[in-house]
Amino acid sequence: MFLKRTEIAGVSIGDLYIGSTITVYSRQLVVKEYADLYTRTAFESKREKTYAMIKPDCYLSIGKIITEIQNEGF
């Protein structure tokens, strides 16, 4: 019963990163470390970010550029 998997309202995958504080059944829990390498890889890959900069000389084509980025899945 102790290790039963349960969905907690208000907690999502994006909330589970080192340093975050989540509330489960009125207890505040701080994520200090991942259990193993697999868990670290799985959770950190969800938090990866991509930075894109569109230069000012492409201002007239910005709509086409953003549409193409979205079509590629970003």
N, CA, C and O atoms as a GROMACS GRO file, in nm:
protein
  296
    1MET      N    1   0.082  -0.119   0.000
    1MET     CA    2   0.000   0.000   0.000
    1MET      C    3   0.086   0.126   0.000
    1MET      O    4   0.048   0.227  -0.059
    2PHE      N    5   0.201   0.122   0.064
    2PHE     CA    6   0.287   0.239   0.075
    2PHE      C    7   0.334   0.288  -0.061
    2PHE      O    8   0.342   0.409  -0.083
    3LEU      N    9   0.365   0.197  -0.153
    3LEU     CA   10   0.418   0.236  -0.283
    3LEU      C   11   0.314   0.236  -0.393
    3LEU      O   12   0.348   0.223  -0.511
    4LYS      N   13   0.189   0.251  -0.358
    4LYS     CA   14   0.082   0.252  -0.457
    4LYS      C   15   0.093   0.378  -0.544
    4LYS      O   16   0.107   0.488  -0.491
    5ARG      N   17   0.085   0.362  -0.674
    5ARG     CA   18   0.094   0.473  -0.768
    5ARG      C   19  -0.040   0.546  -0.770
    5ARG      O   20  -0.144   0.485  -0.794
    6THR      N   21  -0.037   0.677  -0.744
    6THR     CA   22  -0.158   0.758  -0.736
    6THR      C   23  -0.136   0.890  -0.806
    6THR      O   24  -0.029   0.951  -0.794
    7GLU      N   25  -0.237   0.936  -0.879
    7GLU     CA   26  -0.228   1.067  -0.943
    7GLU      C   27  -0.259   1.174  -0.839
    7GLU      O   28  -0.357   1.164  -0.765
    8ILE      N   29  -0.174   1.276  -0.834
    8ILE     CA   30  -0.191   1.386  -0.739
    8ILE      C   31  -0.233   1.510  -0.818
    8ILE      O   32  -0.161   1.555  -0.907
    9ALA      N   33  -0.348   1.564  -0.784
    9ALA     CA   34  -0.398   1.684  -0.854
    9ALA      C   35  -0.304   1.800  -0.828
    9ALA      O   36  -0.260   1.823  -0.715
   10GLY      N   37  -0.272   1.873  -0.932
   10GLY     CA   38  -0.187   1.990  -0.918
   10GLY      C   39  -0.039   1.962  -0.932
   10GLY      O   40   0.041   2.056  -0.928
   11VAL      N   41   0.001   1.836  -0.948
   11VAL     CA   42   0.142   1.802  -0.966
   11VAL      C   43   0.157   1.739  -1.105
   11VAL      O   44   0.088   1.644  -1.139
   12SER      N   45   0.248   1.796  -1.183
   12SER     CA   46   0.272   1.743  -1.317
   12SER      C   47   0.420   1.709  -1.333
   12SER      O   48   0.501   1.739  -1.245
   13ILE      N   49   0.454   1.648  -1.443
   13ILE     CA   50   0.593   1.611  -1.471
   13ILE      C   51   0.682   1.735  -1.468
   13ILE      O   52   0.796   1.728  -1.422
   14GLY      N   53   0.631   1.847  -1.516
   14GLY     CA   54   0.710   1.970  -1.517
   14GLY      C   55   0.743   2.023  -1.379
   14GLY      O   56   0.834   2.105  -1.365
   15ASP      N   57   0.672   1.977  -1.278
   15ASP     CA   58   0.698   2.022  -1.141
   15ASP      C   59   0.808   1.942  -1.073
   15ASP      O   60   0.855   1.980  -0.965
   16LEU      N   61   0.850   1.833  -1.133
   16LEU     CA   62   0.947   1.744  -1.069
   16LEU      C   63   1.088   1.768  -1.122
   16LEU      O   64   1.130   1.705  -1.219
   17TYR      N   65   1.158   1.859  -1.058
   17TYR     CA   66   1.297   1.888  -1.091
   17TYR      C   67   1.370   1.920  -0.962
   17TYR      O   68   1.307   1.957  -0.862
   18ILE      N   69   1.500   1.907  -0.964
   18ILE     CA   70   1.579   1.929  -0.843
   18ILE      C   71   1.561   2.073  -0.795
   18ILE      O   72   1.578   2.168  -0.871
   19GLY      N   73   1.525   2.086  -0.669
   19GLY     CA   74   1.503   2.217  -0.608
   19GLY      C   75   1.357   2.256  -0.599
   19GLY      O   76   1.323   2.353  -0.531
   20SER      N   77   1.269   2.182  -0.667
   20SER     CA   78   1.127   2.217  -0.662
   20SER      C   79   1.064   2.170  -0.532
   20SER      O   80   1.110   2.075  -0.469
   21THR      N   81   0.958   2.238  -0.493
   21THR     CA   82   0.880   2.200  -0.375
   21THR      C   83   0.739   2.168  -0.422
   21THR      O   84   0.674   2.250  -0.485
   22ILE      N   85   0.693   2.048  -0.390
   22ILE     CA   86   0.558   2.006  -0.428
   22ILE      C   87   0.482   1.969  -0.301
   22ILE      O   88   0.542   1.932  -0.200
   23THR      N   89   0.351   1.978  -0.307
   23THR     CA   90   0.267   1.943  -0.194
   23THR      C   91   0.188   1.817  -0.227
   23THR      O   92   0.114   1.813  -0.325
   24VAL      N   93   0.205   1.716  -0.144
   24VAL     CA   94   0.136   1.588  -0.160
   24VAL      C   95   0.069   1.556  -0.028
   24VAL      O   96   0.135   1.540   0.074
   25TYR      N   97  -0.063   1.546  -0.032
   25TYR     CA   98  -0.141   1.516   0.090
   25TYR      C   99  -0.100   1.607   0.206
   25TYR      O  100  -0.068   1.559   0.315
   26SER      N  101  -0.099   1.737   0.184
   26SER     CA  102  -0.070   1.841   0.283
   26SER      C  103   0.073   1.839   0.335
   26SER      O  104   0.102   1.902   0.437
   27ARG      N  105   0.161   1.769   0.268
   27ARG     CA  106   0.302   1.770   0.307
   27ARG      C  107   0.384   1.833   0.196
   27ARG      O  108   0.369   1.798   0.078
   28GLN      N  109   0.469   1.926   0.232
   28GLN     CA  110   0.557   1.988   0.134
   28GLN      C  111   0.682   1.902   0.120
   28GLN      O  112   0.751   1.874   0.217
   29LEU      N  113   0.708   1.861  -0.003
   29LEU     CA  114   0.824   1.777  -0.031
   29LEU      C  115   0.918   1.854  -0.123
   29LEU      O  116   0.875   1.917  -0.219
   30VAL      N  117   1.048   1.848  -0.092
   30VAL     CA  118   1.149   1.914  -0.174
   30VAL      C  119   1.225   1.805  -0.250
   30VAL      O  120   1.274   1.710  -0.191
   31VAL      N  121   1.233   1.821  -0.382
   31VAL     CA  122   1.308   1.725  -0.463
   31VAL      C  123   1.456   1.761  -0.451
   31VAL      O  124   1.498   1.868  -0.494
   32LYS      N  125   1.534   1.670  -0.391
   32LYS     CA  126   1.676   1.696  -0.367
   32LYS      C  127   1.766   1.627  -0.467
   32LYS      O  128   1.872   1.679  -0.502
   33GLU      N  129   1.725   1.510  -0.515
   33GLU     CA  130   1.808   1.433  -0.608
   33GLU      C  131   1.720   1.330  -0.677
   33GLU      O  132   1.615   1.293  -0.625
   34TYR      N  133   1.762   1.284  -0.793
   34TYR     CA  134   1.690   1.179  -0.864
   34TYR      C  135   1.736   1.043  -0.812
   34TYR      O  136   1.848   1.030  -0.763
   35ALA      N  137   1.651   0.944  -0.823
   35ALA     CA  138   1.680   0.812  -0.768
   35ALA      C  139   1.792   0.740  -0.844
   35ALA      O  140   1.874   0.673  -0.782
   36ASP      N  141   1.794   0.754  -0.975
   36ASP     CA  142   1.894   0.684  -1.055
   36ASP      C  143   1.919   0.759  -1.186
   36ASP      O  144   1.855   0.861  -1.212
   37LEU      N  145   2.010   0.709  -1.266
   37LEU     CA  146   2.046   0.774  -1.391
   37LEU      C  147   1.931   0.776  -1.490
   37LEU      O  148   1.913   0.874  -1.562
   38TYR      N  149   1.853   0.669  -1.496
   38TYR     CA  150   1.739   0.663  -1.587
   38TYR      C  151   1.638   0.774  -1.554
   38TYR      O  152   1.590   0.844  -1.644
   39THR      N  153   1.606   0.790  -1.426
   39THR     CA  154   1.511   0.893  -1.384
   39THR      C  155   1.565   1.031  -1.414
   39THR      O  156   1.491   1.117  -1.462
   40ARG      N  157   1.692   1.054  -1.388
   40ARG     CA  158   1.755   1.184  -1.417
   40ARG      C  159   1.743   1.215  -1.566
   40ARG      O  160   1.703   1.326  -1.602
   41THR      N  161   1.776   1.120  -1.650
   41THR     CA  162   1.772   1.142  -1.795
   41THR      C  163   1.629   1.169  -1.841
   41THR      O  164   1.607   1.259  -1.922
   42ALA      N  165   1.533   1.092  -1.792
   42ALA     CA  166   1.394   1.107  -1.834
   42ALA      C  167   1.337   1.244  -1.794
   42ALA      O  168   1.271   1.309  -1.876
   43PHE      N  169   1.362   1.287  -1.672
   43PHE     CA  170   1.307   1.414  -1.625
   43PHE      C  171   1.380   1.535  -1.682
   43PHE      O  172   1.317   1.635  -1.714
   44GLU      N  173   1.511   1.527  -1.694
   44GLU     CA  174   1.585   1.641  -1.746
   44GLU      C  175   1.559   1.662  -1.894
   44GLU      O  176   1.565   1.775  -1.943
   45SER      N  177   1.530   1.555  -1.968
   45SER     CA  178   1.499   1.572  -2.110
   45SER      C  179   1.366   1.644  -2.129
   45SER      O  180   1.346   1.712  -2.230
   46LYS      N  181   1.274   1.631  -2.032
   46LYS     CA  182   1.146   1.702  -2.039
   46LYS      C  183   1.163   1.852  -2.015
   46LYS      O  184   1.077   1.930  -2.055
   47ARG      N  185   1.271   1.891  -1.950
   47ARG     CA  186   1.291   2.031  -1.914
   47ARG      C  187   1.388   2.103  -2.009
   47ARG      O  188   1.419   2.220  -1.986
   48GLU      N  189   1.434   2.036  -2.113
   48GLU     CA  190   1.526   2.100  -2.206
   48GLU      C  191   1.456   2.214  -2.279
   48GLU      O  192   1.337   2.208  -2.307
   49LYS      N  193   1.531   2.316  -2.309
   49LYS     CA  194   1.478   2.433  -2.378
   49LYS      C  195   1.562   2.459  -2.503
   49LYS      O  196   1.680   2.424  -2.508
   50THR      N  197   1.501   2.519  -2.602
   50THR     CA  198   1.571   2.559  -2.723
   50THR      C  199   1.552   2.709  -2.739
   50THR      O  200   1.440   2.760  -2.728
   51TYR      N  201   1.660   2.777  -2.766
   51TYR     CA  202   1.655   2.922  -2.786
   51TYR      C  203   1.676   2.951  -2.934
   51TYR      O  204   1.772   2.902  -2.995
   52ALA      N  205   1.589   3.029  -2.990
   52ALA     CA  206   1.602   3.069  -3.130
   52ALA      C  207   1.594   3.220  -3.138
   52ALA      O  208   1.511   3.283  -3.070
   53MET      N  209   1.678   3.278  -3.219
   53MET     CA  210   1.678   3.423  -3.236
   53MET      C  211   1.655   3.453  -3.384
   53MET      O  212   1.725   3.401  -3.470
   54ILE      N  213   1.557   3.535  -3.412
   54ILE     CA  214   1.530   3.578  -3.549
   54ILE      C  215   1.586   3.719  -3.564
   54ILE      O  216   1.545   3.811  -3.493
   55LYS      N  217   1.677   3.733  -3.655
   55LYS     CA  218   1.745   3.862  -3.673
   55LYS      C  219   1.650   3.966  -3.732
   55LYS      O  220   1.555   3.931  -3.803
   56PRO      N  221   1.674   4.093  -3.705
   56PRO     CA  222   1.586   4.200  -3.750
   56PRO      C  223   1.568   4.209  -3.902
   56PRO      O  224   1.462   4.252  -3.948
   57ASP      N  225   1.668   4.168  -3.979
   57ASP     CA  226   1.656   4.178  -4.124
   57ASP      C  227   1.556   4.077  -4.182
   57ASP      O  228   1.523   4.085  -4.300
   58CYS      N  229   1.509   3.982  -4.101
   58CYS     CA  230   1.408   3.884  -4.144
   58CYS      C  231   1.268   3.920  -4.095
   58CYS      O  232   1.177   3.838  -4.099
   59TYR      N  233   1.252   4.043  -4.051
   59TYR     CA  234   1.126   4.085  -3.989
   59TYR      C  235   1.005   4.064  -4.080
   59TYR      O  236   0.898   4.026  -4.032
   60LEU      N  237   1.020   4.086  -4.209
   60LEU     CA  238   0.908   4.072  -4.302
   60LEU      C  239   0.869   3.924  -4.322
   60LEU      O  240   0.758   3.895  -4.366
   61SER      N  241   0.959   3.833  -4.291
   61SER     CA  242   0.932   3.690  -4.309
   61SER      C  243   0.907   3.617  -4.177
   61SER      O  244   0.905   3.494  -4.174
   62ILE      N  245   0.888   3.691  -4.070
   62ILE     CA  246   0.878   3.629  -3.938
   62ILE      C  247   0.760   3.531  -3.927
   62ILE      O  248   0.770   3.429  -3.859
   63GLY      N  249   0.650   3.560  -3.992
   63GLY     CA  250   0.535   3.470  -3.989
   63GLY      C  251   0.566   3.335  -4.052
   63GLY      O  252   0.529   3.231  -3.999
   64LYS      N  253   0.635   3.338  -4.167
   64LYS     CA  254   0.674   3.214  -4.234
   64LYS      C  255   0.773   3.135  -4.150
   64LYS      O  256   0.765   3.012  -4.142
   65ILE      N  257   0.865   3.205  -4.088
   65ILE     CA  258   0.967   3.138  -4.005
   65ILE      C  259   0.902   3.069  -3.885
   65ILE      O  260   0.932   2.953  -3.858
   66ILE      N  261   0.814   3.139  -3.815
   66ILE     CA  262   0.748   3.081  -3.698
   66ILE      C  263   0.659   2.964  -3.739
   66ILE      O  264   0.653   2.864  -3.668
   67THR      N  265   0.589   2.977  -3.851
   67THR     CA  266   0.506   2.866  -3.900
   67THR      C  267   0.591   2.743  -3.930
   67THR      O  268   0.551   2.632  -3.896
   68GLU      N  269   0.705   2.762  -3.991
   68GLU     CA  270   0.794   2.650  -4.023
   68GLU      C  271   0.849   2.586  -3.896
   68GLU      O  272   0.859   2.463  -3.888
   69ILE      N  273   0.883   2.666  -3.797
   69ILE     CA  274   0.931   2.612  -3.668
   69ILE      C  275   0.823   2.527  -3.603
   69ILE      O  276   0.851   2.418  -3.553
   70GLN      N  277   0.700   2.575  -3.602
   70GLN     CA  278   0.588   2.500  -3.544
   70GLN      C  279   0.561   2.373  -3.622
   70GLN      O  280   0.532   2.269  -3.563
   71ASN      N  281   0.569   2.378  -3.755
   71ASN     CA  282   0.548   2.259  -3.838
   71ASN      C  283   0.652   2.151  -3.811
   71ASN      O  284   0.625   2.032  -3.829
   72GLU      N  285   0.772   2.192  -3.770
   72GLU     CA  286   0.879   2.097  -3.740
   72GLU      C  287   0.867   2.037  -3.600
   72GLU      O  288   0.946   1.950  -3.564
   73GLY      N  289   0.770   2.083  -3.521
   73GLY     CA  290   0.745   2.022  -3.391
   73GLY      C  291   0.802   2.094  -3.271
   73GLY      O  292   0.797   2.042  -3.159
   74PHE      N  293   0.856   2.211  -3.290
   74PHE     CA  294   0.910   2.286  -3.175
   74PHE      C  295   0.800   2.366  -3.110
   74PHE      O  296   0.825   2.436  -3.011
   0.00000   0.00000   0.00000
